[in-house]
Amino acid sequence: MKLTTGQKTAYGIGAVGKDMVYALSSSYILYYYQDLLGLSATFVGTILMVARVFDALNDPFMGVLVAKTKTKWGRFRPWLFSGTVLNALVLYALFAAPEFTKESTLMVYFAVIYILWGVTYTMMDIPYWSMIPAVTDTPKDRENLSVVGRTCAGVGSALIAMGTMFLVGMLGGDSELKGFRMVAIFVAVIFIVAEIITCVFMKEQNQTEMKTVSVKEMFKALFGNDQAMMVVGTIVLINMALYLTSNFVIYFFKYDFGGEGWKTSYTLFSTVGGAFQILGMMVLYPILRARGIPNEKVFKIAIGMALTGYGCLLLILIFGFTHNLPIICVPGILVFAANGVLSVLTTVFLSGSVDYGEMKTGRREESVIFSMQTFVVKAASGVAVFLTGIGLDLIGLVGNTNDEASVAVQSASTLMGLRLLMTILPMIGLIVAIFLFKAKFKLTDAYQQEIHDKLRGPQNEA
């Protein structure tokens, strides 16, 4: 059955809601527990990495559990709804930590709640992506729905980047702790409403028995596909660079850019960046493709844009333009627009690796390959937060644990270290990504067409 525009819209709304939740956690949880509550940045980063890697490893098991589910409401929607409600409740608990008298008690609270957040998010995230083959049997619709989901997920992340600190200030007044608690409630409500809309409109066409595979078979399918491995590795590096940026930039604006209006400046920067990330996905990428530029060249252009942006930002900060927001925004535009293009490209390349694997083995491991994208994005964000935590402790950043005190003053060496971490680390990840791409990538536009012709040509249409 062909999908309607309303169904595609409902699916996209679900992606916006769920990635608003994920972005809030991935971008602000370190800041909340380290800077506002005073836990060691290395400890917080370690817990985040361990929890997210555990959560990523849990994805395949959740996939098998969902595949064995059969109810009158379908296979996916019960998990999507229940996981959403539970995750929304845990999200609030995550950003509403009680005032414990002992630091050790707060450490235990954080570790337990964050792991619960990861488990409940997986409960709804895996069914969300896995339902695509069940709601339509048209290959083109499946491809379009995947692109809609990934694009709208990027929109959800961008909205969090654009609006979080503005809402923290508006809803919390002088108290950032209260502000984050209110933002968590606000995002949780949007999340629940968005997934309800998805559940209402995205009905499964059938509940035929799904073929399930073991975790060992899932990884075997991935490791046996050299192009899927290459794309997955590239996704890890690109997302790690993105999460490093999002984790460090709030510290930069609070302690380096500074001033009483730092939240407003951070919000403006994030708004500009988020807007251009969306434009990168929805405007820049289509324009480049319309000009006949092949995807493999678009990828190199986007990486070049991002590296240029980071390099220019570093020079701007070193040569004394730290407090000039318009100038800082210029390289930020390059970085965020490039990230928007890259987010679309990695999904396109991953889709191509499915056809490539089918040509090599005769098996089409679509669900296996795409489930690994969720796995590696979580792993990448975990590693990025871990590196951020270690970096903040190494440069000696002093957090602002007194909610009503003026912003803590940092040493000159700490501020220079922050500038280097914010730019050099992401650049290293992107440089490794482009070298990996040049060395291993085969799925050019021409080769993908050749593969398509072999698999779907006249000789295969009978």
C-alpha positions in Angstrom: 0.0 0.0 0.0 1.3 3.4 -0.9 1.9 5.8 1.9 -0.1 9.1 2.1 1.5 12.5 2.7 -0.3 12.5 6.1 1.4 9.3 7.1 4.8 10.5 6.1 4.2 13.7 8.0 3.1 11.8 11.1 6.3 9.7 10.9 8.4 12.8 10.6 6.7 14.4 13.6 7.7 11.3 15.6 11.3 11.8 14.6 11.3 15.4 15.6 10.0 14.5 19.1 12.2 11.6 19.8 15.4 13.4 18.7 14.5 16.5 20.7 14.7 14.2 23.7 18.0 12.5 22.6 19.6 15.9 21.8 18.7 17.3 25.2 20.4 14.4 26.9 23.4 14.2 24.6 24.2 17.9 24.6 23.3 19.1 28.1 23.6 16.3 30.6 27.3 16.8 31.1 26.8 20.5 31.6 23.9 19.9 34.1 25.7 17.4 36.3 29.3 18.7 36.0 28.9 22.5 35.9 25.7 23.0 37.8 25.8 20.1 40.3 29.5 19.8 40.7 30.3 16.2 39.8 33.7 15.4 38.3 33.6 15.9 34.5 35.7 12.7 34.1 33.2 10.7 36.2 30.2 12.1 34.4 31.9 11.4 31.0 32.8 7.9 32.0 29.3 7.1 33.2 27.8 8.5 30.0 30.2 6.5 27.8 29.6 3.3 29.7 25.8 3.8 29.7 25.6 4.7 26.0 27.8 1.8 24.9 25.7 -0.5 27.0 22.6 1.0 25.5 24.0 0.6 22.0 24.8 -3.0 22.6 21.3 -3.5 23.9 19.8 -2.3 20.6 20.1 -5.7 18.8 18.5 -7.5 21.8 15.6 -5.1 21.7 15.2 -5.6 18.0 14.8 -9.4 18.5 12.3 -8.8 21.3 10.2 -6.5 19.2 10.3 -8.9 16.3 8.8 -11.6 18.5 5.9 -9.3 19.7 2.4 -9.8 18.3 -0.6 -7.8 19.6 -3.9 -6.6 18.3 -2.3 -3.1 18.1 0.5 -4.3 16.0 4.1 -5.3 16.7 5.7 -1.9 17.0 3.2 0.6 18.4 2.8 -0.9 21.9 6.6 -0.6 22.4 6.7 2.8 20.8 4.0 4.2 23.1 5.1 2.5 26.4 8.7 3.3 25.8 7.9 6.9 25.1 5.9 7.4 28.3 8.5 5.7 30.4 11.4 7.6 28.8 9.6 11.0 29.2 9.2 10.3 33.0 12.9 9.3 33.3 13.9 12.4 31.3 12.3 14.5 33.9 14.0 12.6 36.7 17.3 13.1 34.9 17.0 16.9 34.9 15.3 17.2 38.3 18.0 15.7 40.6 17.2 16.1 44.3 19.5 18.1 46.5 21.6 15.3 48.1 23.9 16.1 51.0 26.5 13.5 49.9 28.2 13.7 46.5 28.4 9.8 46.4 24.6 9.7 46.6 24.3 12.0 43.7 26.8 9.9 41.7 24.7 6.8 42.3 21.5 8.6 41.4 23.0 9.9 38.2 24.4 6.5 37.1 21.1 4.7 37.8 18.8 7.3 36.2 20.9 7.7 33.1 21.1 4.0 32.5 17.3 3.8 32.9 17.0 6.6 30.4 19.0 4.7 27.9 17.0 1.5 28.3 13.7 3.2 28.0 14.8 5.3 25.0 15.8 2.0 23.2 12.3 0.7 24.0 10.8 3.2 21.6 13.7 4.0 19.3 14.1 0.5 17.8 10.4 0.0 17.1 10.3 3.5 15.5 12.9 2.7 12.9 11.9 -1.0 12.5 8.3 -0.3 11.6 9.2 1.1 8.1 9.0 -2.2 6.3 5.7 -3.1 8.1 3.8 0.1 7.1 4.5 -0.1 3.4 5.6 -2.7 0.9 6.7 -0.2 -1.7 10.5 0.1 -2.0 10.4 3.8 -3.0 8.1 4.6 0.0 10.4 2.8 2.3 13.4 4.8 1.0 11.4 8.1 1.2 10.2 7.3 4.8 13.8 6.6 5.9 14.9 10.0 4.5 11.9 11.7 6.1 12.7 10.2 9.5 16.4 11.0 9.3 15.8 14.6 8.1 13.2 15.3 10.7 15.4 13.8 13.4 18.0 16.4 12.4 15.3 19.1 12.7 14.5 17.9 16.3 18.2 18.0 17.2 18.5 21.5 15.7 15.5 22.8 17.6 17.1 21.7 20.9 20.4 23.4 20.0 18.5 26.6 19.0 16.1 26.9 22.0 17.3 25.1 25.1 19.3 27.9 26.9 16.7 30.5 25.9 14.0 28.4 27.5 16.2 27.7 30.5 16.6 31.4 31.1 12.9 32.2 30.4 11.4 29.4 32.5 14.1 29.3 35.3 14.9 33.0 35.8 18.1 33.2 37.7 18.1 29.5 38.4 19.5 27.3 35.7 18.6 24.2 37.7 14.9 25.2 37.7 15.2 26.1 34.1 16.4 22.7 33.0 13.7 21.0 35.1 11.0 23.0 33.3 12.6 22.4 29.9 12.6 18.7 30.6 8.9 18.8 31.3 8.3 20.9 28.1 10.3 18.5 25.9 8.7 15.4 27.5 5.2 16.6 26.7 6.1 17.4 23.1 7.8 13.9 22.9 4.6 12.1 24.1 2.3 14.0 21.8 4.6 13.5 18.8 4.8 9.7 19.3 1.0 9.4 19.9 0.5 11.1 16.5 2.9 8.5 14.9 1.1 5.6 16.6 -2.3 6.8 15.4 -1.4 7.2 11.8 1.3 4.6 11.2 -0.7 1.4 11.1 1.0 -1.9 10.1 -0.3 -3.5 6.9 0.3 -7.0 8.2 1.7 -8.9 11.2 3.3 -11.8 9.4 6.0 -13.5 11.3 9.2 -11.6 11.2 12.4 -13.4 10.6 14.6 -12.8 13.6 18.4 -13.1 13.7 20.8 -13.5 16.6 23.1 -10.7 17.7 26.0 -12.8 16.3 24.3 -13.0 12.9 23.6 -9.2 12.9 27.3 -8.4 13.5 28.3 -11.0 11.0 26.1 -9.3 8.3 27.7 -6.0 9.1 31.3 -7.2 9.2 30.8 -9.1 5.9 29.8 -5.9 4.1 33.0 -3.8 3.7 31.0 -0.8 2.5 28.6 -0.9 5.4 31.6 -1.0 7.7 33.1 1.9 6.0 29.9 4.0 6.2 29.4 3.0 9.9 33.0 4.0 10.7 32.4 7.4 8.9 29.2 7.9 10.8 31.0 7.4 14.1 33.7 9.9 13.3 31.3 12.6 11.9 28.9 12.2 14.8 31.7 12.3 17.3 32.9 15.6 15.9 29.3 17.0 16.1 28.8 15.9 19.7 32.2 17.2 20.8 31.2 20.6 19.3 27.8 20.6 21.0 29.3 19.6 24.4 32.1 22.2 24.4 30.4 25.2 22.9 28.2 25.9 25.9 31.3 26.1 28.1 32.9 28.4 25.6 30.0 30.9 25.7 29.6 30.8 29.5 33.3 31.1 30.4 35.2 32.5 27.4 32.7 34.6 25.5 31.2 35.5 28.9 29.2 38.5 30.0 25.8 38.8 31.6 24.1 38.0 28.2 26.0 34.9 27.5 22.9 32.7 27.3 21.4 35.1 24.7 24.6 35.0 22.7 24.7 31.2 23.0 21.1 30.9 21.9 21.7 33.2 18.9 24.7 31.2 17.8 22.8 27.9 18.2 19.8 29.3 16.4 21.9 30.4 13.4 23.8 27.0 13.5 20.6 25.0 13.8 18.9 26.9 11.0 21.8 26.3 8.7 22.0 22.7 9.6 18.4 22.3 8.5 19.1 24.3 5.4 22.1 22.1 4.7 19.8 19.0 4.7 16.8 20.5 2.9 18.3 23.1 0.6 22.1 22.9 0.1 22.2 19.1 -0.5 19.4 19.2 -3.1 21.0 22.2 -4.9 24.4 20.4 -5.1 22.7 17.3 -6.5 20.6 19.3 -8.9 23.8 20.7 -10.4 24.8 17.1 -11.2 27.5 16.8 -8.5 27.9 13.1 -7.5 27.4 12.2 -3.9 31.0 11.1 -3.4 32.1 14.6 -4.3 29.4 16.3 -2.3 30.8 14.4 0.7 34.2 15.8 0.2 32.8 19.3 -0.3 30.9 19.0 3.0 34.0 17.7 4.9 36.0 20.6 3.4 33.4 23.1 4.5 33.4 21.7 8.1 37.2 21.7 8.3 37.4 25.2 6.9 34.8 26.4 9.5 36.7 24.9 12.4 40.0 26.2 11.2 38.6 29.7 10.8 37.0 29.6 14.2 40.3 28.7 15.8 42.1 31.6 14.1 39.3 34.0 15.1 39.6 32.9 18.8 43.4 33.0 18.8 43.5 36.5 17.2 41.3 38.2 19.7 37.7 38.1 18.3 36.4 35.9 21.1 33.6 38.3 22.0 32.5 39.2 18.5 29.3 37.1 17.9 28.7 38.0 14.2 32.3 37.0 13.3 32.1 33.7 15.3 28.8 32.9 13.6 30.4 32.9 10.1 32.6 29.7 10.6 29.7 28.3 12.6 27.5 28.5 9.6 30.0 26.5 7.6 30.2 23.8 10.2 26.5 23.4 10.8 25.5 23.5 7.1 28.2 20.8 6.4 26.8 18.7 9.2 23.3 18.9 7.7 24.6 17.7 4.3 26.7 14.9 5.9 23.7 13.6 7.9 21.7 13.1 4.7 24.7 11.6 2.8 25.5 9.0 5.5 21.9 7.7 5.3 22.1 7.6 1.5 25.4 5.7 1.6 24.1 3.3 4.2 21.1 2.6 1.9 23.5 1.9 -1.0 25.5 -0.5 1.2 22.3 -2.6 1.5 22.2 -3.1 -2.3 25.9 -3.7 -2.3 25.6 -6.5 0.3 22.7 -8.1 -1.6 24.8 -8.2 -4.7 27.7 -9.8 -2.9 25.8 -12.4 -0.8 22.3 -12.6 -2.3 20.8 -11.5 1.0 19.2 -8.1 1.6 20.1 -7.2 5.2 18.2 -3.9 5.3 17.0 -3.9 8.9 20.3 -5.2 10.2 22.3 -2.5 8.5 20.0 0.4 9.4 19.8 -0.8 13.1 23.5 -0.4 13.2 23.2 3.3 12.5 21.4 3.8 15.8 24.1 1.6 17.5 27.0 3.6 16.2 25.4 7.1 16.8 24.9 6.2 20.4 28.5 4.8 20.7 29.9 8.0 19.0 28.0 10.3 21.4 29.2 8.2 24.4 32.9 8.5 23.3 32.5 12.2 22.6 31.1 13.0 26.0 33.8 10.8 27.6 36.5 12.8 25.8 34.7 16.1 26.7 34.7 15.2 30.4 38.4 14.2 30.4 39.3 17.4 28.5 37.4 19.7 30.9 39.3 18.2 33.9 42.6 18.3 32.1 42.3 22.0 31.3 41.2 22.7 34.9 37.8 24.2 34.2 36.0 25.2 37.5 32.2 24.7 37.3 29.6 27.2 38.5 28.0 25.0 41.1 26.5 28.0 43.1 23.3 28.6 41.0 23.0 32.2 42.0 26.7 33.2 42.0 28.4 35.1 39.2 30.0 33.1 36.5 33.3 31.6 37.7 36.5 33.1 36.3 38.8 30.7 34.4 42.5 31.0 33.9 44.0 32.0 30.6 45.4 28.5 30.1 42.0 27.0 30.7 40.3 29.2 28.2 43.0 28.5 25.6 42.6 24.8 26.3 38.9 25.1 25.8 39.3 26.8 22.4 41.7 24.1 21.2 39.5 21.2 22.4 36.4 22.8 20.8 38.1 23.0 17.4 41.1 20.6 17.1 39.3 17.5 18.4 36.4 17.7 15.9 38.9 18.4 13.1 40.9 15.3 13.9 37.7 13.2 13.7 36.8 14.7 10.3 40.3 14.3 8.9 40.3 10.6 9.8 36.8 10.3 8.2 38.0 11.7 4.9 41.0 9.5 4.8 38.8 6.4 5.6 36.4 7.5 2.9 39.1 8.0 0.2 40.7 4.6 1.1 37.6 2.4 1.3 34.6 4.0 -0.4 33.4 2.3 -3.5 29.7 3.2 -3.7 30.0 6.1 -6.3 26.8 7.1 -8.0 27.9 5.2 -11.2 28.7 2.0 -9.2 25.4 2.2 -7.3 23.6 2.5 -10.6 25.5 -0.5 -11.9 24.5 -2.5 -8.8 20.9 -1.4 -9.2 20.9 -2.6 -12.8 22.3 -6.0 -11.8 19.7 -6.5 -9.0 16.6 -4.9 -10.5 17.4 -5.1 -14.3 15.1 -6.8 -16.9 16.5 -10.2 -16.1 15.4 -9.9 -12.5 11.9 -8.5 -13.1 10.1 -11.8 -13.8 
